[in-house]
Amino acid sequence: MLPGMKGKPRIAIVGAGNLGCALAISLRKAGYTIEAVIARSRGASLKKAQRLAREIGARAFASRPTSVRADLYWFCVPDSQIARAARALAEQGEWKERIVLHSSGALTSDELAALRGRGAAVASVHPLMTFVRGSRPSLAGVPFAIEGDAAAVRAARQIVSDVGGHAYSIHKADKAAYHAWGTFASPLFTALLATTEQVAGAAGVNRKAARRRMMPILLQTLANYAAFDAAGAFSGPIVRGDVDTVKQHLRVLRDMPAAREVYAALARAALLYLPVKNRNSLKRILAS
């Protein structure tokens, strides 16, 4: 995978947050040796690194010690800290023939310029997956968007294949739009669900009950989307052009301005992107 290397590279994970934990465990299951888990600082960050290190048979450090002999470093720190962490580590040890990756969806491999300048091959490798506390999703079947130096891209593609993911190339100029897409697919979708719970409250249903009662329709909607695409999965009063029902919805949401705004925005999107009846009448209602 790397010049002169016969087996799998030894890996150091920088950052032990939700992504770092899920990634380290998937790599370990795929037969990779995790040489070290490197925390950004001492205190809580180091404690997280120590817990993860014990789980995967690695060592935890608050900096990159010279005793770490990793071939590949994978940064799993917040976007705002990638370049700073790269500059800090660039001053420690030898980086020639090392591979360095980061997993920001929005930022390019240029965030690792300090390490590239010391001889490392660098790339950005982003899994289109959500990582939250208490959940460690499998990376099998997950698409990874990759760009960067040729050697780092080759290494990343092999690793993605080994954990069961699917690698594809992305242009640097497309990363911001790519990350916006991912934000719609999960974080903003979650915000929609939170808004839906609020509307359920107006119908006399508490959040816990709403979440439980919504699951069948949510799961069926996703199944319909997977099978029939967005147009085929679209149902309800807007696709039917039921003007009076939409008027009722907007009226009952007057006391919930945030939810009303979300409703109107999504309804307008439906008029743009999906097959609906009475399009002009619905446009006038939403504009009033």
N, C-alpha and C positions, 0 to 999 in steps of 0.2 A: 504493500500500500504506500509506503514511504520509500524514498531512495535507500537501497541496501537493506530493506526490512523484509523478512520472509513471513512473519506472522502479523497478528493484529497489533496496532499501536497501543501502547499504554496511555491511559487518558487521565488528565486532571480536570476536575470540574471546578469552575470558579463561580461560587455562589450556590447556596443550598436552599433556595426558595422552592416554590411549588414546581416550577419547570425543572430546576436542577435536580430535585429529588426524583421526579418521574423519569427524567432522561437517564440519570445514573442507574436506576433500577433496571430500565429497559436495556441499557448497554451491558450491564452485568449479566442479565439473562441471556443476552446474545453472545456471551463468551468473552467479552472485553474485560480486561483488568483495569479497575479504577485505582490509579496510583495514589491520588490525593484528592481531597475536597478542600478547596481554599476559600476561606471566609474573607469578606471585604474588610472586616475589623474584628476586634475582640468583643466580648460581651455576648449579646443575644445571637449575633451572626455566627460567632465561633461555636456556640452551643448547638445551633442547628447543624453546622458542618460536622460536629463531633457525633451527633446522633445519626446522621446519614452515613458517615464513615464507618461507624460500628455495624450498621446494617449491611453494608456492601463489602466489608473487609478492606477498607482503605484507611489512610491516615488523614487527620484534619490539621490544617494550619491556618494561621491568621495572615500569612504572607507566603510568597513563593520561596521556600528554602532551597539552598543549593543541593540538598539531598534528594529532592524530587527529580526523578528521571523520566518524566512523562514525555511521550513523543507528540502528543496532541493535547492542546488546552482548549476547553470549551467554556466560553463565558456565558453564564446564565444570570446576569445581574440586570437591574433596571436599565432602560435605554440611556438615561442621563448619566449613568456611571460607567458605561462601556469604555469610552475614550480615556477617561481618567484612570480607570483600572489598567487599561493597556499601557498607558504611559508609566504607571507605577511599576508594573511588572517588566517593562522593557529594560529597566535599569538593573534588573536582577538576572544574572547568568547569561548563558549562550542561547541564541534563538535560531541560528542557522539550521536549516533542514527540519525545523519544527513546523507543525501545522497549528494554526489558531483559528477557532470558529467563534462566532457569537450568534445568538438566536433572536435578535430583534426582528420584528416583522416590518418596521417602518424604516430602519436605518440600514445603510449599506455596509459592505466590508471595509470601507474607508475609515470607519470608526476605529479600526485596528491598525491604522497607519503607523503608529509608533513601533509596533512589533514587526510590521512589514519592513520598516526601515532598518530593523536589526537583523533581517534575513529570514524571517518567518514567512510562510505562505498562508494567506488569510482568506476567509470566506464568511459570508452570512448564511445561516442555515436555519430557516424558520418553519416549525411545524404548524400547520393550520389546525390547531387543537386548543381547547381551553384547559387551563390548569388552575385549580382552586384548592384551598386548604382542605385536607381530609380526603382528597381524591387523587389517585395516581393512574390516570388513563393509560391504556396500552397504546403504543405507537404503531401497532400493526394496522396497515391500511391508511395511515395518515399521510397526506401529501406534504412534502417539504419543498419550499421554494429556496433555491440556492443560487448565489452569484459570488464571484471572487476570483482569486488566482487559480490557475489551472491545476496545480498540485493539490491545493486545498479542496477544490471542487471535486476532484477525483476521489480523494479520501472521504469526503462527506457523502458522496453518492454511494460508496461501498458501505459505509456505516448505516446509512438510511436503509439500504437493501437488507442489511443484516438484522436490523430491528423490525423488519417487515413493513417499512414505510415505502412511499413512492416519491422519488426525487424528480424535480423538474426545474428547468432554468428560468430565471427571472432577470429582466434588465434592471439596472440600478434606478433608472428614471421611473420605473413602474412600482417601486416599493411602497411609496406613500399611498397610492390608489389600492394596491394589494392589501395593505394593512387596514385601510378604510373598509374594504370588502369584508375582511375578517371581523372587523368591529361590528358591522351590521349582522354578521352571521351568528355572533354569540353575545358580546356585552350589550349591544343595543336590543337584541332579541330578549335578553334577560330584563332590560329596562321596560320593554313592552309587557312582559309577564307581570312585572311589579305594578305597572299601571293597570293591567287587567284585574289584579287583586283589589285595587282601590275601587274600581267600578263594581266589582262583586260586592264590596261593602255597601255601596248605594242600593244594592238589591237585597240587603239584609244577610249577606253571607260573609262570615269572617275569613281572614286570610288563610288560615290552616284548612278550613273546609273548602275554600275556593281552589286552593292548590290541588287538593285531593280530587275534587269533582271535575276539574279541568283536564286531568291527565288523559282520559280516553279521547277527548276531541283533539288535544294537542298531538298525541301520538298518531292518531288517524290522519291528521292534517300533514304531518311529516311523511307518513307512509304514502299519502296521495301525491305529495310533491315529488317524492323519490320515483314514484311509478309513472306519473302523468305530467310532470313539470308544473310550473306555476299556474299557467292558464287552466290546466285540467284540474288542479287542486282548489281553484277559487270557487267559493260558494257564498250564499247569503244574500242579503237584500241588495247589495250594490251590483252584483253580477246580474240579478233579476231586474234591476232598474226600479226598485221599490222606493219611490220618492217619499211617500208618506212615512214609511218606517225610518228612513234616514232622518227626516225632520224630527220624529219623535226622539231618536237617539240624541240629536244635537240639543234638543230642548231639555232632556233630562240631565245632560252633562253641563248645563250652564253653571251649576254650582260647583263644578269640578273643572276649572279652566285648564289645568295642565292636561287632564285626561281628554278634554274636548279638543285641545290643540293637537294631541297625538292622533286622535280619531280623524280629525279633518286632514292632517298631513298624510296619513296612510290612505284615506279615501281618495285624496287627490292623486296619490301614487297609483292607486288602482285604476283610476280613470286614464292615466298615462300608459300603463304597462299591461293591463289585463282587459279581457273582453267583458264589456258591460253593456247594458241596455239603458236607454234614456240618458245618455252621456251628457247632453247639453243641459237638461233639467237638473241633473245632479251637480254639474259645475256651478250653476247659478245658486243652488242652495248652499254649497260649500263656500262660495264667495261672499254670501250675504252675512 
